[in-house]
Amino acid sequence: MHNQTQEPRRKFDFSHLQVDEKLQGSRLASFSRRSVAFAMDWLIILLCTEFFGLLAPLVLVFLLIKRRLRTTLVKSRRILRKNVSFADRKLEDLDIDSRLRKQFRQHMTIYLYVVIYLPLFVAVLALLAFITSIFSVETYETAKASVSNSFSGLFRPISDLNDAFSLLVSFFGAFVYFTLFTWQWEGSTPGKRLAGIRVVRLNGKPISFRGSLERATGYTASASLLGFGFFQYFWDRNCQTTHDKITETIVIEA
């Protein structure tokens, strides 16, 4: 007789279904908030796709100066906190009430942040306006229409392929967008942050890259059958949609 190696049998394991007790009583995000966040995310995706030619150089420049910019911002925040603390100590010497000093610190911090960062924000907007004026979308559309009218029959297949490719890039960019932001921002996207909501796993563990990718691809399941998976929110006990069921997540107020 010869020994036959048997593969170990898989055993039932429901540990991944265990729910974190800290989630008990959490306020679930409303359908309107989730819809607004989803719409804002798609608006950002479409704008980035439309102006990709303008955004790509800016992102490249940001990556090149990221380290130096981060050092500068850290130093500015230290100086800001140091000055606010100095002013607070002066007010304390004058026997100013602690509640009033707290309000002063909050408002003075906001004021100094505006003074420091507003010029940078205005400069970036001015740069974007300058670049847009040179490579404006209106100029591109006019040139495209002129070429299309002249060679409509000859370049029609190329134009259709270009439109199809643009649509494919938008959907691929959406998967990357939702995956990376949900993974790196601990369950949030720019739209969700603006709406004040975030995604959490039922077991309380951080959302992994694989889980974020799975949730992003799960949107296609929710969108099937005319969005039936999204409307599952209304009759599910914990307001889970189809992609929430797939990834064992819920959306709560941040």
VORO-332116 format. One record per residue: residue in three letters; x, y, z of N, C-alpha, C in turn. Coordinates in steps of 0.05 Angstrom, whole numbers, plus 5000, padded with zeros to 4 digits. Atoms other than C-alpha are relative to their C-alpha. Last residue first. Example, Ala and Ser with C-alpha at 12.3 -4.5 7.8 and 13.67 -1.06 7.14 Angstrom:
<rs>
Ser498449764999527349795143498550225014
Ala501849765000524649105156501850245000
</rs>
This chain:
<rs>
Ala497249974990462862125196500050155026
Glu499349714999455661915185502850025013
Ile500949864977455461175168500750304998
Val499249725002455960755106498750155023
Ile502349814997455860005116501150284997
Thr499549734990460659455094497350145005
Glu500650004972460658715082500750265013
Thr497549944985464158765014499650015030
Ile497750145011458758424973502450035017
Lys500250284993453058665017502449844991
Asp499550024971455359385012499949715009
His497049994997455859304936500750015030
Thr498850255009448559074937503050005003
Thr500550045028446159644980501449744991
Gln497850095016446059625056499149964971
Cys499649825023441060045093502449934983
Asn497849824995441859655158500850184976
Arg500249924972435059315156502250205007
Asp498150154984434959285080500050125029
Trp501250224986428559535050501949835016
Phe502649934987430460235028498849775016
Tyr499649844976437860115013497450035016
Gln500250194978436059574963500350145027
Phe502649974986434860174918499649795022
Phe499849764984442260174898497550035018
Gly498250054977441959444876500350245018
Phe501550144979435859574831501749965025
Gly499449904974439760084791498649875024
Leu501049734997436359934725500450115029
Leu502950004998437459184729499050275008
Ser501450185018444959254741497050015006
Ala501149855022447559884776498449824981
Ser502249834991448559524842498650144977
Ala502150184992452658974808497650165010
Thr501250115025456759494771497749815007
Tyr501949805010457959864837498649904975
Gly502750074991461159224863497950204991
Thr501150175021467359374822497149915007
Ala500349845024468759944869498849844977
Arg502449824997467159524930499650174975
Glu502450165001471958974908497550175002
Leu500450085028477359474894497549844996
Ser500749765014476559774963499549944971
Gly502749944994476659084994498950244986
Arg501750205013482958894957497150065006
Phe500149945029486259544978498249814985
Ser497650065015484359405050499850094971
Ile500650095027478859745090502649964985
Pro499749815021480859795163499549884972
Lys497349995010477859285211500350214977
Gly498549794988471359425248502950034990
Asn498350114979468258745232501850225012
Leu501650094978462559085194501749895023
Arg500550295001467259465150498549925025
Val498650164980466560225148499349704996
Val500550295001464760705092501649865022
Arg497850175007464461455105499249715001
Ile500550294996459662035110502549854993
Gly499850084972460062795119499449715006
Ala502650074990457462995050500149915029
Leu501749765002463863365032497249945011
Arg499149814979467862775058498450254999
Lys501050094973463562285018501050195022
Gly502949964997464662674954499049935027
Pro500649724998472262714964497050065003
Thr499249895026472261964978499650315003
Ser501149755010472061645047501050054971
Gly502950035006472860945074498850254989
Glu501550154979479561045109497050014996
Trp501449814983482361575062498149875020
Gln498149824987487561125031498750195019
Trp497850144986483060535013501750195016
Thr501350164978476660904996502149865016
Phe501049824979480761414957498849855023
Leu497849874986484760904918499150185023
Thr498350204986478960444899502150145017
Phe501450114977473860984883501849815016
Tyr500749784982478661364837498749895026
Val497649914986481760754805499450205021
Phe499150224983474960464788502450075016
Ala501950014978472561144763500849775019
Gly499249804981478861224720498250005025
Phe497650114987477160564687501050205021
Phe500750224982470160814673502449895015
Ser501649894978472561484646499249785020
Val498249874981478061164605498550115024
Leu498650214985473060694573501950125021
Leu501950124982468561284554501449795017
Ser500549804979474461654524498149895021
Phe497750014983476361024485499750205023
Ala500250254985469360964457502349985020
Asp502249974980469461694436499849765018
Asn499049814980476361604403497850045022
Leu498150134982473960974368501050185022
Asp501550194983467961344341501849855019
Ser501549854980472361914317498449825018
Ile498149914980477061434283498750165022
Pro499250234982471261094248502050085021
Arg502250084983468561774224500749765017
Phe499150034973475262024198497849915019
Leu497550144999474061924123500849945029
Gly500250275008466662084121502649845005
Ser501950154983466962714162499949714993
Phe499350285005473262984129498249825016
Ser498450035025471663724121500549704993
Asn501649925023466063754171501449954974
Ser502150205004470063354222498250064976
Val498850245013476163804213497849794994
Ser499249925027471964434226501249764986
Ala502449995017468364114285500850074971
Lys501050275004474963904317497650004981
Ala498250145019477864594308499149724993
Thr500449875026471764914340501849874979
Glu502550105011471864394397499550134972
Tyr499750285009479164524411497549904986
Thr498250015024478265274412500349724990
Glu501649885022472265214459501749994974
Val501750215011476164744505498550104976
Ser502850004992481365274516498549784987
Phe501050255012488765124509497149975008
Ile498350075023491565824519498949764986
Ser500449805021485766094562501749934976
Thr502550045014485765444601499550194978
Ile499650245018493165514617497449954985
Phe498249935022492066224643500449774981
Ala501549835019485866034683501850084976
Leu502050165015489565454714498550174980
Leu498550175018495365904734498249834983
Ala499049835022490666414763501649854979
Leu502249945017487165874803500850184977
Val500650255015493865624830497650054981
Ala497950035021495766344849499549754983
Val500649815022489066444884502149984978
Phe502450095014490065814925499450184976
Leu499250235016497166014944497749904983
Pro498449915023494766714964500949764983
Leu501649875021489166395006501750104977
Tyr500650185022493865915043498350144978
Ile497850145011497466375092499349864974
Val497949815009492266905106502349854987
Val501049865024486666375108502150194989
Tyr500050195022490665945156499150134974
Leu497250035009491966555199500249804977
Tyr499149755013484566715204502849974988
Ile501349995026482665995220500950244984
Thr498750215016487865975276498850004972
Met497449905009485466655302501449794983
His500449805021478266405304502650114989
Gln501250135023479965765343499750204977
Arg498150185013484966095390498849884975
Phe497949845014480266675405501949824985
Gln501249895024474466205420502050164984
Lys500450225018478865835469498850094973
Arg497350065011481166485501499849774980
Leu499449805020473866685510502749954987
Arg501950055022472366035546500550204977
Ser499050225017478666105588498249944976
Asp501450254995476466795614501049784981
Ile502350045018481767335606498849735004
Asp502450124986486067445668497649984982
Leu501949784996490967915631497449905013
Asp498849814981496567415639498150235006
Glu500250124973492066905605501250185021
Leu502749964990491267375546499649885027
Lys500349724994498767405538497250065011
Arg498749954974499166655543499850295008
Asp501750114979493966595487501350045028
Ala502249814995497967065443498149905022
Phe498849764988504166635450497850205007
Ser499550064972500066005437501250245015
Val502650014986497266315373500449935029
Asn501049734997504266515351497450005015
Lys498349864981507165825363499050285006
Arg500750094973501365475329501650155021
Leu502849914994502365905266499249925029
Ile499949714994509965815267497250105007
Arg498749974975508965055271500250305009
Arg501950084979503765065216501350035027
Ser502049794997508465465171498049935022
Lys498749784987514164975183498050235005
Val499550084972509764385165501250235016
Leu502549994987507364745102500249925030
Thr500849724996514464885080497450025015
Thr498249884979516664165092499250295005
Arg500850114974510563905054501750125022
Leu502549874993512064364995499049915028
Arg499349734992519264124992497550155010
Arg498450014976516963404992500750285010
Lys501650084977511363514942501650015026
Ile499549814978515463924893498649925026
Leu497249924999516163384840500750185024
Leu498450224991509463064855503050075003
Phe500650044972505963734849501749775012
Val498649794986509363874782499649975030
Leu497250065002506963204756501750205015
Val499550224982499963334781502949935000
Leu500149894973499964014747500549785021
Pro497549854993502463694682500050125028
Ala497650184999496863164684502650165005
Leu499450094973491363654702502549845002
Leu499149774983491264044637500849915028
Gly497649885012491163444590501050245016
Phe497650164993486363094637502550124989
Phe497649825000481363654630502549855008
Glu500349805021475363234608502550184998
Thr499750135026477462624649500050214977
Cys497250085002478663044712500549864973
Leu498449765004471963384702502949934996
Leu500549905027468462714692501650254994
Ile498950185020471562414754499850104972
Ile497149974998469963024797501449824979
Leu499449745012462763004774503050054999
Trp500150045029462562254788500550274986
Asp497750165008464862384860500149974969
Met497749834999459762944868502549854992
Ala500249815023454162494844502450185000
Phe499450155024456261934892500050184976
Ala497250065000456562424951500849854974
Val498649755006449662704933503049954999
Ser500449935028446762004928501550254993
Arg498550195017449761784994499850074971
Arg497249944996447162405029501849824982
Ser499449745014440262314999502950075002
Phe499850055029440061575019500750264985
Ser502550005014441561755091500449954970
Ala500349775018447961545125497449984985
Leu499750085028447061055182499650254982
Arg502149885018447861335252500749944971
Ser499049795018452060855294497850104981
Gly501149744995448160495348501150224982
Gln502750014990452459875348499050285007
Leu501849905020458660025307497150005009
Lys500049715001463159985368498150114979
Glu501949894981461059255378499950314999
Asp498749844979464759055315497950135018
Val500549725002460758535277501350155023
Gln500349884974463157825267499950304998
Leu502749884997461857605196499650125027
His500149765015469257485181497350145002
Ser498749794985469456985238499950274985
Phe501649765003464356555202501250235016
Asp498849784984468855965188498350254996
Phe501749765000466355295163501250215019
Lys502049994979471954805154498550264999
Arg500649734991475954655092497849995020
Arg502749905007478153935086499650285012
Pro501749944977485553805090497450134991
Glu500149724995488253515025498250055024
Gln502749885003489552785029500150295007
Thr500349754986496352495016497350124995
Gln501249805017495951774994499650255017
Asn501449784986500751305027498950204980
His498549755000502450694986498250225013
Met501749765000500050005000501850255000
</rs>
